[in-house]
Amino acid sequence: MDKGLRKEMKKSLFQISGGFRFVLLLTAGVVGCSLNPEKVSRQTDEKVYSLLEKRWDESFGRAEEYQIEPFSPQMRQERLKVLEGGSVLTLAKAAELAVTNTHEYQQAKEQLYLTALDLRDVQHLYEWTPFARATGGYAKEGDRDGEGGREGAGAAGEGGISKLLASGTVVTSGLSVGYMDVLSGDFRSGLQTIFQAAITQPLLRGADRKVVLEALTQAEQDTLYAVRDFNRFRQTFLVSIVTEYYRLLLYQIQMKNSREHYLRMLSIYDKMAPLVQAGRLPAFELEQARQDKIRAWDSYLQAKQMYETHKDALKLMLNIPQETSVEPDENEWAALEEGLKEPPLTEEQAVEAALDQRLDLANAYDRTLDAQRHVEVAADALKADLTLVGLYSPANDGNRRYAFGADPGDLQRVRDRYEATLRLDLPLDREMEKNNYKRALIALAQQQRNHQKLTDQIVLEVRKAYRDCQKARERYQVQKEAWQLARERLDKTLELMQVARAKSRDVLDAQKDYYQARQAFAESVFDYSTALLEMYRDTGMLWVKSKGRWEIRTASSGGAER
């Protein structure tokens, strides 16, 4: 091969490689700008939690236990460390596990997070949005009419910013940069830039600030609703956990009462047997005592099964492994019996507290305001479209440089370019908009009825909860007195039996009545305790704190902590 030809080929390859070096450098820069997933996740968390904290009012409850956590099998073991040091599951530990370890609570936190994440998406639409993109490659234009073709390698990049203003104005500016290494042809190698700025401003439809910001306003409201819903969930969920814990305590007490009843019946039977052998008691009375003893044993077995079954169910609710040995704290039951007091407010005050503090009712009211705003937005869509478009682009130097990927017309322009255009779209066809306006009116009426219905429903719930609470308290007082009387009667009957002044049947009946009165009293303690909790839940007075603790709060009181 001729040395001159080889030299020209090397020169061409070198020129091509020069263009591609630019492309490779540009590609390396883009790859280097890739986002780090872990860093992105942390930054997103910071933004989302900031949004939630801004919309979290102190009256909702303490801003605690709302951060999401990735799933990890080891995480449950970490949370279960609260059970270390013994198998006793106190009410405080159960409440803490409810807000840190249960699946339902984790899902509620994730739903809250996702709603705030949707708000972040909408917020981004109203922010300055940067953009950047690049292309690179090889271009060749074949011969035409005997003229030499054009050939080159190069790259082009474009970057800029855009923003949607509250007035509906869309501002966009961008700069295009192109580099070309011309291998053949009549263009010159080098760098070329093109700048352009544009403004789009609606003047009629879509110009109202309220309409432009509707998506953002609704997203902010949805986040507020999610925060309220989450705190309402915390109230109801915590009450359900505490109720089931109290129920387990009830079954434990009833199981122990059944066992003690059986032992007493066994003792009475053992005392009657020698008397029957001595002929001082008829044999049929001993058989009756034996039947009562068998019934007592059967009651104990049923109570034990009920207790064990519900203990497993509570462990499932708290996400405690079934093989973990736990027992409820008996001291909690003693605290229940001693701490039961009258409700701290009247029925009218309870209704007033609910109407003032129920978070779901606040959401229903605000959704009515949303529906009113949607009607105004739908009415705006009936207007004509009148849009002002402005454009500015400075002149190029006209040096016939070839910018890779650019419009040749933009490169050859030698004067500054200004544009101002009015675009008018008359409302000749607004059928869908008219239908949407009617839909918005209907949705407003529906939401107003929903708010009214929920108000009536809450009043009904609170009145019923208050009456149930009063009834449970009266039953508690009656059963407490009945239990005390049954205990006194049993003690006296046992004393009379020792001096042969009471029949065995009297002793057996007194023991059974005492056992039944004791079981009924335990049920009344549970019923009254849960009735109080349900009233506090229905009135919205239960204020949740960290680790599942709570206070009973009204609009004018600080509350009592649990």
C-alpha positions in Angstrom: 0.0 0.0 0.0 1.2 3.5 -0.8 2.8 5.3 2.1 0.8 8.5 1.4 -2.5 6.5 1.4 -1.6 4.9 4.7 -0.8 8.3 6.2 -4.1 9.7 5.1 -6.0 6.7 6.6 -4.1 7.1 9.9 -5.0 10.8 9.9 -8.7 10.0 9.2 -8.7 7.4 12.0 -7.1 9.8 14.3 -9.7 12.4 13.5 -12.5 9.9 14.0 -11.0 8.8 17.3 -10.8 12.4 18.4 -14.5 12.8 17.9 -15.2 9.6 19.7 -12.9 10.6 22.6 -15.3 13.4 23.2 -18.2 11.0 23.2 -16.4 8.6 25.5 -15.6 11.4 27.9 -19.2 12.6 27.9 -20.5 9.0 28.5 -18.0 8.6 31.4 -19.3 11.8 32.9 -22.9 10.6 32.6 -22.1 7.3 34.2 -20.3 9.1 37.0 -23.5 11.1 37.6 -25.6 8.0 38.4 -27.5 8.2 41.7 -26.5 6.2 44.7 -29.6 4.2 45.8 -28.8 4.2 49.5 -28.2 8.0 49.5 -31.4 8.6 47.5 -33.4 6.5 50.1 -32.0 8.6 53.0 -32.7 11.9 51.2 -36.3 10.8 50.4 -36.9 9.8 54.0 -35.7 13.2 55.2 -38.1 15.0 52.8 -41.1 12.7 53.6 -40.7 12.9 57.4 -40.3 16.7 57.2 -43.6 16.8 55.3 -45.3 14.7 57.9 -43.9 16.7 60.9 -45.2 19.9 59.4 -48.8 18.5 59.2 -48.7 16.7 62.6 -50.6 18.7 65.2 -49.9 18.0 68.9 -53.6 17.4 69.5 -53.3 14.3 67.2 -51.0 12.5 69.7 -47.3 12.4 70.2 -45.3 12.3 66.9 -43.7 8.9 67.6 -43.4 5.5 65.9 -44.3 6.6 62.4 -40.9 6.0 60.6 -40.9 3.0 58.4 -38.3 0.3 58.6 -37.2 -2.3 56.1 -38.2 -5.9 56.8 -35.6 -8.1 58.4 -36.1 -11.4 60.2 -33.6 -10.3 62.8 -35.6 -7.2 63.5 -38.3 -9.1 65.4 -35.7 -10.6 67.7 -34.5 -7.1 68.5 -38.0 -5.9 69.3 -38.7 -9.0 71.5 -35.8 -8.0 73.8 -38.4 -6.2 75.9 -39.4 -9.7 77.1 -35.9 -10.6 78.3 -35.6 -11.2 82.0 -38.7 -13.2 82.4 -41.8 -14.5 80.7 -44.2 -12.0 82.3 -45.8 -9.8 79.6 -46.9 -6.6 81.3 -49.4 -4.2 79.7 -46.7 -1.7 79.0 -44.6 -4.3 77.1 -47.7 -5.5 75.2 -48.5 -1.9 74.1 -44.8 -1.3 73.1 -44.8 -4.4 71.0 -48.1 -3.3 69.4 -46.5 -0.2 68.0 -43.1 -1.7 67.1 -43.6 -5.3 66.2 -47.1 -5.9 64.7 -47.8 -6.2 61.0 -50.9 -4.0 61.1 -49.0 -1.1 62.7 -46.1 -1.4 60.1 -48.6 -1.3 57.3 -50.3 1.8 58.7 -46.9 3.5 58.9 -46.1 2.5 55.3 -49.4 3.8 54.0 -48.8 7.1 55.8 -45.3 7.3 54.2 -46.7 6.6 50.7 -49.3 9.3 50.9 -46.6 11.8 51.9 -44.5 10.5 49.0 -47.3 11.3 46.6 -47.3 14.8 48.0 -43.5 15.0 47.3 -44.2 14.0 43.7 -46.7 16.8 43.2 -44.5 19.4 44.9 -41.8 18.6 42.4 -44.1 19.7 39.6 -44.0 23.2 41.0 -40.3 23.4 41.5 -37.5 24.4 39.2 -36.8 21.3 37.2 -33.4 20.8 35.6 -32.9 18.6 32.6 -29.8 17.4 30.8 -29.3 15.0 28.0 -26.6 14.1 25.5 -26.1 12.2 22.2 -23.0 11.2 20.3 -22.1 9.3 17.2 -21.0 9.3 13.7 -22.7 11.0 10.7 -22.1 10.7 7.0 -23.8 12.4 4.0 -23.2 10.7 0.6 -22.1 12.3 -2.7 -24.6 14.3 -4.7 -24.2 15.5 -8.3 -20.5 14.7 -8.2 -19.9 16.9 -5.1 -17.9 15.5 -2.2 -19.8 14.1 0.7 -19.8 15.2 4.3 -18.6 13.1 7.1 -17.9 13.6 10.8 -18.1 12.4 14.4 -19.3 14.4 17.3 -21.6 14.8 20.3 -24.3 17.1 21.4 -25.6 18.0 24.8 -28.7 20.0 26.0 -29.5 21.3 29.4 -31.9 23.7 31.0 -34.6 24.4 33.6 -38.3 24.7 33.7 -40.9 25.7 36.3 -44.6 26.0 36.7 -45.6 29.1 38.6 -48.6 29.6 40.8 -50.1 32.0 38.2 -50.1 29.1 35.6 -47.0 30.5 33.9 -44.6 27.9 32.5 -41.0 29.1 32.2 -38.5 27.1 30.2 -34.9 27.9 29.3 -32.3 25.7 27.7 -28.8 25.7 26.2 -27.7 23.3 23.5 -24.0 22.5 23.0 -22.8 20.6 20.0 -19.3 19.5 19.0 -18.3 18.2 15.6 -15.1 16.9 14.2 -15.6 17.2 10.4 -13.7 14.6 8.5 -14.8 15.9 5.1 -17.1 18.5 3.7 -17.5 22.3 3.7 -18.3 22.8 7.4 -15.8 23.6 10.0 -15.0 21.5 13.0 -15.6 23.0 16.4 -18.1 23.9 19.1 -21.5 25.5 18.7 -24.1 26.7 21.2 -27.8 27.5 20.9 -29.8 29.3 23.7 -33.5 29.6 23.9 -36.0 30.8 26.6 -39.8 30.4 26.4 -42.8 31.6 28.6 -46.3 30.2 28.4 -49.0 32.2 30.3 -52.7 31.2 30.3 -55.0 34.3 30.5 -58.4 32.8 31.0 -58.8 29.1 31.7 -56.1 27.8 34.0 -54.9 31.3 35.1 -56.6 31.3 38.5 -54.0 30.6 41.3 -56.4 28.2 43.0 -56.8 26.2 39.8 -53.1 26.0 39.1 -52.3 24.9 42.6 -55.2 22.5 42.9 -53.1 19.3 42.5 -50.7 20.6 45.2 -53.5 21.7 47.5 -55.2 18.3 47.3 -52.0 16.4 47.8 -51.3 18.5 51.0 -54.8 17.8 52.2 -54.5 14.1 51.5 -51.3 14.1 53.6 -53.1 15.8 56.4 -55.9 13.2 56.2 -53.4 10.4 56.2 -51.8 11.8 59.4 -55.2 12.1 61.1 -56.1 8.6 59.9 -52.9 7.2 61.2 -53.5 8.7 64.6 -57.1 7.5 64.6 -55.7 4.1 63.8 -53.3 4.3 66.7 -56.2 5.0 69.0 -58.4 2.2 67.8 -55.5 -0.3 67.5 -54.2 0.4 70.9 -57.6 0.0 72.4 -58.0 -3.4 70.7 -54.7 -4.6 72.0 -55.4 -3.5 75.5 -58.8 -5.0 75.4 -57.4 -8.4 74.3 -54.8 -8.1 77.0 -57.5 -7.5 79.6 -59.4 -10.4 78.1 -56.4 -12.7 78.6 -56.2 -11.5 82.2 -59.9 -12.3 82.7 -59.4 -15.8 81.4 -56.3 -16.2 83.6 -58.3 -15.1 86.7 -61.2 -17.3 85.8 -58.9 -20.3 85.2 -57.4 -19.8 88.7 -60.9 -19.3 90.2 -62.0 -22.6 88.6 -58.9 -24.4 89.9 -59.5 -23.0 93.4 -63.2 -24.0 93.1 -62.3 -27.6 92.2 -59.9 -27.8 95.1 -62.5 -26.5 97.5 -65.0 -29.1 96.2 -62.4 -31.8 96.5 -61.8 -30.7 100.1 -65.5 -30.7 100.9 -65.9 -34.2 99.3 -63.0 -35.5 101.4 -64.6 -34.1 104.6 -68.0 -35.7 103.7 -66.7 -39.2 103.0 -65.8 -40.1 106.7 -69.2 -38.7 107.8 -71.0 -41.0 105.3 -69.0 -44.0 106.4 -69.9 -43.1 110.0 -73.6 -42.9 109.1 -73.9 -39.3 109.9 -74.6 -38.3 106.3 -76.7 -40.1 103.7 -74.8 -41.7 100.8 -76.7 -39.8 98.1 -75.3 -36.5 99.5 -71.8 -37.8 98.9 -72.7 -38.7 95.3 -74.0 -35.2 94.8 -70.7 -33.8 96.1 -68.9 -36.1 93.8 -70.9 -34.9 90.8 -70.2 -31.3 91.8 -66.5 -32.1 92.1 -66.5 -33.5 88.5 -68.3 -30.5 87.2 -65.8 -28.2 88.9 -62.9 -30.2 87.2 -64.6 -29.9 83.9 -65.1 -26.1 84.3 -61.4 -25.8 85.2 -60.4 -27.7 82.0 -62.6 -25.5 79.9 -61.2 -22.3 81.5 -57.6 -23.5 81.0 -58.3 -24.3 77.3 -59.9 -20.9 76.8 -56.9 -19.2 78.5 -54.3 -21.0 76.5 -56.1 -20.5 73.2 -56.5 -16.7 73.8 -52.8 -16.5 74.9 -51.7 -17.9 71.5 -54.1 -15.5 69.8 -52.6 -12.5 71.6 -49.1 -13.7 70.8 -50.1 -13.8 67.1 -51.5 -10.2 67.3 -48.2 -9.0 68.9 -46.1 -11.0 66.4 -44.6 -13.0 69.2 -43.4 -16.5 68.1 -45.7 -19.2 69.4 -42.9 -21.1 71.1 -42.2 -18.1 73.3 -43.4 -18.6 76.8 -45.3 -15.5 78.1 -47.8 -14.9 80.9 -49.8 -11.8 81.6 -49.0 -9.8 84.7 -51.4 -10.5 87.5 -50.6 -7.1 89.1 -52.4 -5.5 86.1 -55.6 -7.2 87.2 -55.2 -5.9 90.7 -54.6 -2.4 89.4 -57.8 -2.8 87.3 -59.9 -3.7 90.3 -58.6 -0.8 92.4 -58.5 1.8 89.6 -62.0 1.7 88.2 -63.6 5.1 88.6 -66.6 6.9 87.3 -66.3 8.5 83.8 -64.7 12.0 84.1 -67.5 13.7 82.2 -71.2 13.7 81.5 -73.0 12.3 78.5 -73.3 15.8 77.0 -69.7 16.5 77.6 -68.7 13.2 76.0 -70.7 14.1 72.8 -69.1 17.6 72.8 -65.6 16.1 73.2 -66.2 13.7 70.3 -67.4 16.4 67.9 -64.4 18.5 68.9 -61.7 15.8 68.9 -62.6 13.0 66.5 -60.0 13.0 63.8 -62.2 11.1 61.2 -64.9 13.8 61.7 -62.3 16.5 61.0 -61.3 14.7 57.8 -65.0 14.5 56.7 -65.4 18.3 57.2 -62.3 19.2 55.3 -63.3 16.8 52.5 -66.4 18.9 52.2 -64.2 22.0 51.7 -62.3 20.0 49.1 -65.5 19.2 47.2 -66.4 22.9 47.2 -63.0 23.8 45.8 -63.4 21.1 43.1 -66.6 22.8 42.0 -64.7 26.0 41.5 -62.0 24.2 39.5 -64.5 22.5 37.3 -66.2 25.8 36.7 -62.9 27.3 35.6 -62.6 24.6 32.9 -65.7 26.0 31.2 -63.8 29.2 30.2 -62.2 29.8 26.9 -58.5 29.1 26.4 -56.4 32.2 25.8 -52.7 31.7 26.1 -49.7 34.0 25.7 -46.5 32.4 24.4 -43.2 34.3 24.5 -39.9 33.0 23.0 -36.4 34.4 22.8 -33.3 33.0 21.1 -30.1 35.0 20.5 -28.4 35.0 17.1 -25.6 32.7 16.1 -22.3 33.9 14.5 -23.2 32.3 11.1 -19.8 30.7 10.7 -21.3 27.5 9.2 -20.1 25.4 12.0 -21.9 22.1 12.1 -23.2 21.3 15.6 -23.9 17.6 15.9 -27.7 16.9 16.1 -28.7 20.6 15.9 -31.2 22.2 13.5 -29.3 23.8 10.6 -31.9 26.6 10.5 -31.0 27.6 14.1 -27.3 27.6 13.2 -27.7 29.8 10.2 -29.8 32.5 12.0 -27.8 35.8 12.3 -30.3 37.9 14.2 -31.9 37.7 17.7 -35.3 36.0 17.6 -38.3 37.3 19.6 -41.8 35.8 19.5 -45.1 36.8 21.2 -48.1 34.8 20.3 -51.7 34.7 21.5 -53.5 31.4 21.1 -57.3 31.3 21.4 -59.4 28.2 21.8 -63.1 29.1 22.0 -65.3 26.9 24.3 -67.3 25.5 21.4 -66.9 22.0 22.6 -66.9 21.7 26.4 -69.1 18.7 26.7 -66.7 16.8 29.0 -66.1 19.9 31.0 -69.8 20.5 31.5 -70.3 16.9 32.6 -67.3 17.2 35.0 -68.8 20.3 36.5 -72.1 18.5 37.2 -70.1 15.6 38.6 -68.4 18.0 41.0 -71.7 19.4 42.1 -73.0 15.9 42.9 -69.8 15.0 44.7 -70.2 18.1 46.8 -73.7 17.1 47.8 -72.6 13.6 48.6 -69.7 14.8 50.7 -72.0 17.1 52.6 -74.4 14.3 53.4 -71.4 12.1 54.4 -70.3 14.7 56.9 -73.8 15.0 58.3 -74.2 11.2 58.5 -70.8 10.7 60.2 -71.7 13.4 62.7 -74.9 11.7 63.6 -73.2 8.3 63.7 -70.5 9.6 66.1 -73.1 11.1 68.4 -74.9 7.8 68.4 -71.7 5.9 69.1 -70.7 8.1 72.0 -74.2 8.1 73.5 -74.2 4.3 73.3 -70.7 4.0 74.7 -71.6 6.3 77.6 -74.7 4.3 78.4 -72.8 1.0 78.1 -70.1 2.5 80.4 -72.8 3.5 83.0 -74.4 0.1 82.8 -71.1 -1.7 83.1 -70.3 0.4 86.2 -73.6 -0.5 87.8 -73.1 -4.1 87.1 -69.6 -3.9 88.5 -70.9 -2.5 91.8 -73.7 -5.1 92.0 -71.3 -8.0 91.3 -68.8 -6.7 93.7 -71.4 -6.6 96.5 -72.7 -10.1 95.4 -69.2 -11.5 95.6 -68.6 -10.1 99.0 -72.0 -11.5 100.3 -71.2 -14.9 98.7 -67.8 -15.0 100.4 -69.4 -14.1 103.8 -72.1 -16.8 103.3 -69.5 -19.4 102.5 -67.4 -18.6 105.5 -70.4 -18.8 107.8 -71.6 -22.1 106.2 -68.2 -23.6 106.7 -68.2 -22.6 110.3 -71.7 -24.1 110.8 -70.6 -27.3 109.2 -67.8 -27.7 111.7 -70.3 -27.7 114.5 -72.8 -29.9 112.6 -75.3 -27.1 112.2 -75.2 -27.0 108.4 -76.0 -29.6 105.9 -73.5 -30.7 103.3 -75.8 -29.5 100.6 -75.7 -26.0 102.1 -72.0 -26.0 101.9 -71.9 -27.2 98.3 -74.5 -24.6 97.3 -72.6 -21.9 99.1 -69.3 -22.9 97.4 -70.9 -22.9 93.9 -72.6 -19.6 94.5 -69.3 -18.1 95.7 -67.5 -19.5 92.6 -70.2 -18.1 90.3 -70.2 -14.7 92.0 -66.4 -14.5 91.8 -66.5 -15.3 88.1 -69.3 -12.8 87.5 -67.3 -10.1 89.3 -64.3 -10.8 87.2 -66.4 -10.4 84.1 -67.8 -7.1 85.4 -64.3 -5.8 86.0 -63.4 -6.6 82.4 -66.6 -5.2 81.0 -66.3 -1.9 82.8 -62.6 -1.5 82.0 -63.2 -2.1 78.3 -66.3 0.1 78.3 -64.3 3.0 79.6 -61.6 2.4 76.9 -64.2 2.3 74.2 -65.8 5.5 75.4 -62.4 7.2 75.4 -61.8 5.8 71.9 -65.2 7.0 70.6 -64.8 10.5 72.1 -61.3 10.9 70.7 -60.0 11.6 74.2 -57.3 8.9 74.1 -54.0 10.7 73.3 -51.2 8.2 72.2 -47.7 8.7 73.4 -44.4 6.9 72.7 -44.1 3.1 73.2 -47.8 2.6 73.3 -48.5 4.7 76.4 -51.5 6.9 76.4 -53.3 9.7 78.2 -57.0 10.6 78.5 -57.3 14.2 77.3 -60.1 16.7 76.8 -59.9 20.1 75.3 -59.5 21.7 78.7 -57.5 19.1 80.7 -54.0 17.7 80.5 -55.1 14.1 81.0 -54.1 11.1 83.1 -51.3 8.9 81.8 -51.3 5.1 81.4 
